Amino acid sequence: MALQITHSAAASRDPLLTPAALRRQNQIFRGSGGVSEENRSQGFAPAFLDMETGSIQLSRFADGGPAPMHLLDGLPDDLVVSRQPSGRVGAVKPTVVAGFVRDGEFYTREMAARTAMPARDSSGLLSEARNQHLLMSAWERFLADQKAPDQLVRPVVLDSWKRCDLNRVDPHLTKAPLDADRQRLEQSRRRHAALREAAQPILQRAGELLSQADNIVLLTDPGGLILDSAGDPRACDKAHAINLVVGGRWDEVLVGTNAIGTALATRQPVHLYGCEHFCAGIKRWTCSAEVIRDPCDGAPLGVLDISSLTDTFHSQSLDFVLAAARGIEAQLAESHFKSRAWVLEASMGMFQRWRNQGVLALDGRGRLVKVNALAHAALQRLEAKLPLTPQSRIAALDLDLPEPERLSMLPGWLHPEWLQPILHGRARIGTVIVIPSTAA
């Protein structure tokens, strides 16, 4: 099973952190919020994390003064592995990662970029409600010859209609498919327990606000399966007619252009008004949706959607969804930092016990938290392509997955007998990998 490392993370990782590697990282993250000049105003300070000791070092000039950008010259000697003839640092140990500190927590460049991302302006995402009869005619023409007037049908909608045609979605569908396998739904709800927990306060508050507004708010998994819902009971009753309910499957491939599925397909917030939907049975609804992303690597975790019948639509719905999704991501980030702290504390004795072996500690999502000095050499012997960074993740060690599935996903270099549970009280919160010194 391949390791799950994002494209940006993989592109920015070098065997050793050098001045050239820092320049490459700056090029990759420029414009994203992952460089100092773009996130300084939000309280981020350039820093380095040693994955072996857990120590965080602020970026400094060689004389010890604080540096406004990432510089290696002020790092302690015990982190330095080579120097240039001028005395400047040439490279640091492989467990050192560049990132940022804010409020005492270390953020990788990816995490800082996600957190520093400016709020999205929703004004350009809204549809023109007055064009509904023209949109209906455009949709009918599209079904006839796959053409529609570009000036009338927004690009996000027309592109989606084209995908629907390519995927042979039935334009006359009256509702989304409903997953009749209750066990499969419960498995997905357990697998995405962290997402549901982070979203619960938002859903509860939204339910209170929308209790008499003919709106419903929905949370889905990354495949568009609705996990939870809240809102006006009258709207919920009407939503049953199209399976816009828990267990409904709203992947664009299954039910055509819709805010949930199209947001997942485009990885962008989506607002769809009435006739912009592809399938006939959904054209009475208006929906706004935003993807909820993993605050660590930006991977989609699910979607937050607010829907209503078109004649009761509120234009503020999209703004609500955008703000609420960011709030859920902030809660997920807070939980991530707490989990890392628990893993570090609970695994201290395990690193002492196996100090002559290569040891790695990973959190409940399978993300790397800590390594010892022997782990780098051990991974090189095994030809395991696992960068020593908090961004690295072994999907097979995600504790939300059933154990048989996890074991079947283990990468070839990782033997099941090397795995040890990390416990916080009686609860398992992560995994330690102990690589024998003889492993090759």
Secondary structure, 3 states (H helix, E strand, C coil): CCCCCCHHHHHHCCCCECHHHHHHHHHHHCCCCCCHHHHHHHCCEEEEEECCCCCEEECECCCCCECCCCCCCCCCHHHEEEECCCCCEEEECCCEEEEEEECCEEEEHHHHHHHHCCCCCCHHHCCCHHHHHHHHHHHHHHHHHCCCCCCCCCHHHHHHHHHHHHCCCCCCCCCCCECCCHHHHHHHHHHCHHHHHHHHHHHHHHHHHCCCCCEEEEEECCCCEEEEEEECHHHHHHHHHHCCCCCEECCHHHHCCCHHHHHHHHCCCEEEEHHHCCCHHHCCEEEEEEEEECCCCCCEEEEEEEEEEHHHCCCCHHHHHHHHHHHHHHHHHHHHHHHHHHHHHHCHHHHHHCCCCEEEEEECCCEEEEECHHHHHHHHHCCCCCCCCCCCECHHHCCCCCHHHHHHCCCCCCCHHHEEEEEECCEEEEEEEEECCCCC
